[in-house]
Amino acid sequence: MRKVSLWKCARAIAMLLVAGALMLQHAAKAATPIKIGMTMALTGGVAPIGKQVLAGLQIWRDDVNAKGGLLGRPVELVFYDDQSNPANVPGLYTKLIDVDKVDLLIGPYATNMVAPAIPVLMQFHKTTIGILANAANSKFHYDQYFSMLPTGPEPKRSFGYGFFELAAVQKPRPKTVAIIAADAEFAQNAADGARESIKEIGGFQTVLDQKYPPTTTDYTPIIRAVQALNPDIVYAAAYPPDSVGIVRAANEVGLTPKMFGGALIGLLVSPIKAQLGPLMNGIINNEVFLPAPSLVFPGTREVLAKYQAVAKQEKIDPMGWAFPPLAYAAGEVLAEAVEGAKTLDQVKLAAYMHSHSFSTVVGDIRFGKDGEWAKSRVFFTQFQHVTANSIDQFKDTTHEVIVWPNQYKTGNLIYPYVDAKKP
């Protein structure tokens, strides 16, 4: 009896040891972070926006970890500065996948950086959500790429259509158009959208279609060439540094078309708005998100409040209207997909994202062709009555009113441009 009892005891101890080891193994696995990799423009030309995007994602990371993480595991962001240089992106994403062994990917930010990342993702069969990239997947058609930019199923067209639809209803109707755009992925995609819109709406004549090197620092010769043709409309597509250069040159030269604007991405950055101040009056610009009354969703104000607190410490854009909410929404989409599909498998996650809609701080999102939003929600705004170089003027939409589309309007277009330039 004693031998049997000892044997039973030994067996019970062995079972407890095995169970304990399994529990420890499970606990260790549960505590292992889910690593989400990305590159971000933290220096270089588009860093003023890249820093906002990263802040938005870090706020999302903290919020999701406060709720228990994903699949019971904490979330960790692994990121590298791509220096706003497309040439750096392929190597960095390869490193994230091969060396860092990240579980998930997101980003990068900006069309110029997303486009060279996609071939790497395709090679490794990885899924990502590119942030604020215009038509980056229009050539690859990669089914594991998704876009966090509300341009919809015709992303190029969306950067010009509202602008030229506004032009078509003005009296007297403007007819001649000059297009100027940086010789870079984003700007040329936006210029393509302008060309498509001109053709579709009709009644316009393009008198100048000029690209300039992204390294340009003096925009006066470009603007003088535009002025010499005296076009009714000037459509420009530019990243932050050239946005500033183009606006300053237009004011120095005295450019006065009937309409001026387009896709000047720099004018979405609050410190740049304050820097240019009244020089922006009359400009009609593409916007991706702003806190107008019709665009406040559950969580929107809370995310902006958290961002604005972080922005003071980090000395970045103090308002964060456009970019942090979209970055946060990218994190929400990824989290909903992981929890909904209950997996980190890249192919299964992509399938889930194609077949479900997502509730985010920028509204409900569903993805369609090429991973673009199934429905477009792009705005054109006009800067009006800006009187000083004060950032306080941009705490709300008083001086940057939505003029298109009608369902989101917060003010009426002032036409022509020369009248809108008045403070």
C-alpha positions in Angstrom: 0.0 0.0 0.0 2.8 2.3 0.9 4.5 1.8 -2.5 1.3 2.5 -4.4 0.8 5.6 -2.3 4.3 6.9 -3.0 3.9 6.2 -6.7 0.6 8.1 -6.7 2.2 11.0 -4.9 5.2 11.1 -7.3 2.8 11.1 -10.3 0.7 13.9 -8.8 3.9 16.0 -8.2 5.0 15.3 -11.8 1.7 16.4 -13.1 1.8 19.6 -11.0 5.2 20.4 -12.3 4.1 19.9 -15.9 1.0 22.0 -15.3 3.1 24.7 -13.6 5.6 24.7 -16.5 2.7 25.1 -19.0 1.2 27.9 -16.9 4.6 29.7 -16.8 5.0 29.2 -20.5 1.6 30.6 -21.2 2.1 33.5 -18.8 5.4 34.3 -20.5 3.8 34.1 -23.9 0.9 36.3 -22.7 3.4 38.9 -21.4 5.4 39.0 -24.7 4.5 42.2 -26.5 2.9 42.3 -29.9 5.4 44.3 -31.9 4.0 46.7 -34.5 6.7 48.0 -36.9 6.8 51.1 -39.0 9.0 53.8 -40.4 8.0 57.4 -39.8 9.3 60.7 -41.2 10.7 62.3 -38.0 13.3 64.4 -39.9 13.3 65.9 -43.3 10.7 67.7 -45.4 7.5 66.0 -44.1 8.6 65.6 -40.5 6.1 68.2 -39.2 3.3 65.7 -40.2 5.3 62.5 -39.4 5.7 63.6 -35.8 2.0 64.1 -35.4 1.2 60.7 -37.0 3.6 59.0 -34.5 2.1 60.8 -31.6 -1.4 59.7 -32.7 -0.2 56.1 -32.8 1.5 56.3 -29.5 -1.7 57.6 -27.9 -3.5 54.7 -29.5 -0.9 52.2 -28.1 -1.3 53.6 -24.6 -5.1 53.4 -24.8 -5.2 49.9 -26.1 -2.7 48.7 -23.5 -4.8 50.3 -20.8 -7.6 48.1 -22.0 -5.5 44.9 -21.8 -3.6 45.0 -25.1 -4.4 42.8 -28.1 -5.1 39.1 -27.6 -4.2 39.6 -24.0 -0.7 40.9 -24.8 0.7 44.4 -24.6 1.4 46.4 -27.7 4.9 47.8 -28.5 5.7 50.1 -31.3 9.0 49.6 -33.2 9.8 52.5 -35.5 12.7 54.0 -37.4 13.1 57.5 -38.9 13.0 57.2 -42.7 14.1 60.9 -42.8 11.4 61.7 -45.4 13.5 59.9 -47.9 11.8 57.2 -50.1 15.2 55.5 -50.7 15.5 54.6 -47.0 12.1 52.8 -46.8 12.7 49.4 -48.4 15.8 48.6 -46.3 14.1 49.7 -43.0 10.9 47.6 -43.7 13.1 44.7 -44.5 14.9 45.2 -41.2 11.6 45.4 -39.3 10.5 42.1 -40.9 13.8 40.1 -41.0 15.7 41.4 -38.0 13.2 42.8 -35.6 10.7 40.1 -36.4 7.7 42.4 -35.8 4.3 40.8 -35.5 2.4 43.5 -37.4 3.1 46.4 -39.6 1.6 49.8 -40.1 2.5 52.9 -42.2 4.6 54.3 -43.4 3.4 57.9 -43.6 3.1 59.8 -46.9 2.7 58.6 -50.5 6.4 59.1 -51.3 7.3 56.6 -48.6 4.4 54.2 -48.9 5.0 53.5 -52.6 8.5 52.0 -52.1 7.3 50.0 -49.1 4.7 48.1 -51.0 7.1 45.9 -53.0 8.8 44.8 -49.7 5.4 44.0 -48.2 4.5 42.0 -51.3 7.7 40.0 -51.1 7.1 39.0 -47.5 3.3 38.7 -47.8 2.8 41.3 -45.1 -0.3 43.5 -44.4 -0.1 47.2 -43.6 -2.2 50.3 -43.3 -0.5 53.1 -45.1 -1.2 56.5 -43.6 -2.2 59.5 -45.8 -0.9 58.0 -49.0 -2.6 59.0 -52.2 -3.2 56.2 -54.7 0.0 54.4 -53.6 -1.4 51.0 -54.5 -2.9 52.0 -57.8 -0.1 50.3 -59.8 0.5 47.3 -57.5 -3.1 46.3 -56.7 -1.7 44.5 -53.6 -4.6 42.9 -51.7 -2.9 43.2 -48.3 -2.5 47.0 -48.4 -5.0 49.3 -46.9 -5.1 53.1 -46.9 -5.9 55.5 -44.0 -6.8 58.4 -46.2 -10.5 59.2 -47.0 -10.0 59.6 -50.8 -12.3 56.7 -51.7 -12.3 54.4 -54.7 -10.8 57.1 -57.0 -8.0 58.5 -54.9 -6.2 60.6 -57.6 -9.5 62.2 -58.7 -10.5 63.1 -55.2 -7.6 65.6 -54.9 -9.0 67.7 -57.7 -12.6 67.1 -58.3 -14.1 69.3 -55.6 -11.8 72.1 -56.5 -12.9 72.1 -60.2 -16.5 71.5 -59.3 -16.4 74.7 -57.3 -14.8 76.5 -60.2 -17.5 75.3 -62.6 -20.3 77.0 -60.7 -18.7 80.4 -60.2 -19.8 83.5 -62.2 -18.1 84.5 -64.3 -16.9 80.9 -64.8 -13.1 80.6 -64.8 -11.7 78.8 -67.9 -7.9 78.7 -68.1 -5.9 76.5 -65.7 -2.2 76.4 -64.7 -1.0 73.2 -62.8 2.2 73.2 -60.8 3.3 70.2 -58.9 6.4 68.7 -57.4 8.1 65.9 -59.3 7.3 63.3 -56.6 4.7 60.5 -56.1 2.1 62.4 -54.0 2.2 65.7 -56.0 2.0 64.0 -59.3 -0.9 61.8 -58.2 -2.7 64.9 -57.1 -1.9 66.6 -60.4 -3.3 63.6 -62.2 -6.4 64.0 -60.2 -6.6 67.6 -61.4 -6.2 66.6 -65.0 -8.9 63.9 -64.7 -11.3 66.4 -63.1 -10.7 69.0 -65.8 -11.4 66.4 -68.4 -14.5 65.0 -66.7 -16.1 68.4 -65.8 -15.2 70.0 -69.0 -15.1 73.7 -70.1 -11.5 74.3 -68.9 -8.3 74.9 -70.9 -4.9 74.0 -69.4 -2.4 76.6 -70.4 0.5 75.4 -68.2 1.3 72.0 -66.7 4.7 72.2 -65.0 6.5 69.9 -62.6 9.4 71.1 -60.4 12.2 69.2 -58.6 11.4 68.4 -54.9 14.7 70.1 -54.0 13.5 73.5 -55.4 14.1 76.4 -52.9 13.2 79.4 -55.0 9.6 79.4 -56.3 9.6 82.9 -57.7 10.6 81.9 -61.3 7.8 79.2 -61.3 5.2 81.7 -60.1 6.4 84.4 -62.6 6.0 81.8 -65.4 2.4 81.2 -64.2 1.7 84.9 -63.9 2.9 85.6 -67.5 0.1 83.3 -68.8 -2.5 85.0 -66.6 -4.6 81.8 -65.9 -8.0 82.0 -64.2 -7.1 79.1 -62.0 -3.8 78.0 -60.4 -3.8 74.5 -59.0 -0.8 73.5 -57.0 0.2 70.2 -55.4 3.1 70.4 -52.8 4.5 69.0 -49.6 5.1 71.3 -46.6 8.4 73.1 -47.6 7.2 73.9 -51.1 3.7 74.8 -49.9 5.4 77.6 -47.9 7.6 78.6 -50.8 4.7 78.7 -53.3 2.4 80.8 -51.1 5.1 83.3 -50.3 6.2 83.6 -54.0 2.6 84.1 -55.1 2.2 87.0 -52.7 5.5 88.5 -53.5 4.8 88.4 -57.2 1.2 89.6 -56.8 -0.4 86.6 -58.4 -4.2 87.2 -58.7 -6.0 84.4 -60.5 -9.7 83.9 -59.9 -9.0 80.8 -57.9 -5.8 79.6 -56.2 -5.1 76.5 -54.2 -5.3 72.7 -54.7 -3.4 70.2 -52.5 -0.9 72.3 -50.5 -0.2 69.8 -47.7 1.8 72.2 -45.7 -1.3 74.3 -45.1 -2.7 71.5 -42.9 0.1 72.1 -40.3 -0.9 74.6 -37.7 2.5 76.3 -37.2 2.8 76.8 -40.9 -0.7 78.3 -40.9 0.5 80.7 -38.2 3.7 81.4 -40.1 1.9 82.4 -43.3 -1.1 84.1 -41.6 -2.9 86.5 -43.9 -0.9 85.3 -46.9 -3.2 82.3 -47.0 -6.4 84.3 -47.4 -8.4 83.1 -50.4 -6.6 79.8 -50.9 -8.8 76.8 -51.5 -7.2 73.7 -50.2 -7.7 70.0 -49.9 -8.3 68.8 -46.3 -8.5 65.2 -45.0 -10.0 65.8 -41.5 -10.9 68.7 -39.3 -13.1 69.0 -36.2 -16.1 70.6 -37.9 -19.4 70.0 -36.0 -20.5 67.4 -38.6 -17.2 65.5 -38.2 -17.1 64.8 -34.5 -17.5 61.1 -33.7 -17.3 59.1 -30.5 -13.7 59.6 -29.2 -12.7 62.4 -31.6 -12.5 65.2 -29.0 -10.8 62.9 -26.4 -8.1 61.9 -28.9 -7.5 65.5 -29.8 -7.3 66.5 -26.2 -4.7 63.8 -25.4 -2.7 64.8 -28.5 -2.7 68.5 -27.6 -1.4 67.7 -24.1 1.4 65.6 -25.7 2.1 68.3 -28.3 3.0 70.8 -25.7 5.7 68.5 -24.3 7.0 67.4 -27.7 6.8 70.9 -29.2 4.9 69.7 -32.3 1.8 71.0 -34.0 -0.4 72.2 -31.0 -3.7 71.6 -32.8 -3.4 68.3 -34.6 -6.6 68.6 -36.5 -6.0 66.3 -39.5 -3.2 63.8 -38.8 -3.4 62.4 -35.2 -7.0 61.4 -35.5 -6.3 59.5 -38.8 -3.2 57.8 -37.3 -5.2 56.8 -34.2 -8.0 55.4 -36.5 -5.3 53.3 -38.3 -4.5 51.7 -34.9 -8.2 51.2 -34.2 -8.7 49.4 -37.5 -5.7 47.1 -36.8 -6.9 46.4 -33.3 -10.4 45.6 -34.4 -9.1 43.3 -37.1 -6.8 41.4 -34.7 -9.4 40.9 -32.1 -12.1 40.2 -34.7 -10.1 37.6 -36.6 -8.4 36.4 -33.3 -5.1 36.0 -35.1 -1.8 37.7 -36.1 -1.8 35.8 -39.4 -1.2 38.5 -42.1 -3.4 36.9 -44.8 -6.3 36.3 -42.5 -6.1 39.8 -41.1 -6.3 41.2 -44.7 -9.3 39.0 -45.5 -11.0 40.3 -42.3 -10.3 43.9 -43.2 -11.7 43.5 -46.7 -14.9 42.0 -45.3 -15.7 44.1 -42.3 -16.4 47.8 -41.5 -14.7 49.6 -38.6 -15.8 52.1 -36.1 -13.2 54.8 -35.5 -12.6 58.3 -34.1 -12.9 59.6 -37.7 -16.1 57.8 -38.4 -17.0 54.4 -39.9 -14.6 53.0 -42.4 -15.0 50.2 -45.0 -12.3 49.3 -47.5 -12.8 48.7 -51.2 -10.6 48.4 -54.3 -6.8 48.5 -53.7 -7.5 49.0 -50.0 -8.8 52.5 -50.4 -11.9 53.7 -48.5 -15.0 52.3 -50.1 -16.6 55.8 -50.0 -14.8 59.1 -50.5 -15.0 61.8 -47.8 -12.7 64.6 -49.0 -13.1 68.3 -48.2 -12.0 71.6 -49.8 -11.6 74.5 -47.4 -11.0 78.2 -48.0 -8.9 80.4 -45.7 -10.9 83.5 -44.9 -10.3 86.7 -42.9 -7.0 85.7 -41.3 -5.7 88.9 -39.8 -2.4 88.0 -38.0 0.3 85.4 -37.6 -1.4 83.9 -34.5 -2.0 80.2 -34.0 -5.1 81.1 -31.9 -7.0 81.8 -35.1 -6.9 78.1 -36.0 -8.4 76.7 -32.8 -11.6 76.1 -34.8 -12.9 76.4 -38.3 -13.7 80.1 -38.2 -10.9 81.1 -40.5 -10.7 77.8 -42.5 -14.2 77.1 -43.6 -15.4 74.0 -45.5 -16.7 75.1 -48.9 -17.1 71.6 -50.5 -19.0 69.3 -50.4 -22.3 70.9 -49.5 -23.2 68.3 -46.8 -20.2 69.4 -44.7 -20.1 73.1 -45.5 -19.3 75.5 -42.7 -19.2 78.7 -44.9 -19.5 80.1 -48.4 -16.7 80.4 -50.9 -15.5 84.0 -51.4 -14.9 84.5 -55.2 -12.8 85.7 -56.9 -9.4 85.2 -55.1 -8.6 88.9 -55.1 -11.7 89.6 -53.0 -11.0 86.6 -50.7 -7.5 88.0 -50.0 -9.0 90.8 -48.0 -8.6 90.3 -44.3 
